[in-house]
Amino acid sequence: MVTIASDGFDFKLIEDEFKLLTKIGNEYKIRHHETDKIEVSKSKHIDYLFFRMLSLIDLCIKSINEK
C-alpha cells in the first residue's frame, strides 16, 4: 500500500506516516475496550488524530482508484 500511496512522492514519508499512526493506535486508548493505554482526553487532540488518519485513508483510496 505504501508503494501505491507514495507513487510520484516521497516513499519514506508515507511509510513513516503509516508506522507512526500504527504506533499511536497501539499505544493510545483508541479502542474502547483497552484499559492499559494512554487516554486521549482533549477533543482537540482527538480531532487532530482523527483528521491525520482520515487524510492517510483518503490518500490510499485516491491512489487505489487511480490504478
Summary of the structure (lengths in Angstrom):
residues: 67
radius of gyration: 13.8
end to end distance: 11.7
largest distance: 40.7
contacts: 142
relative contact order: 0.16
helix: 67%
strand: 3%
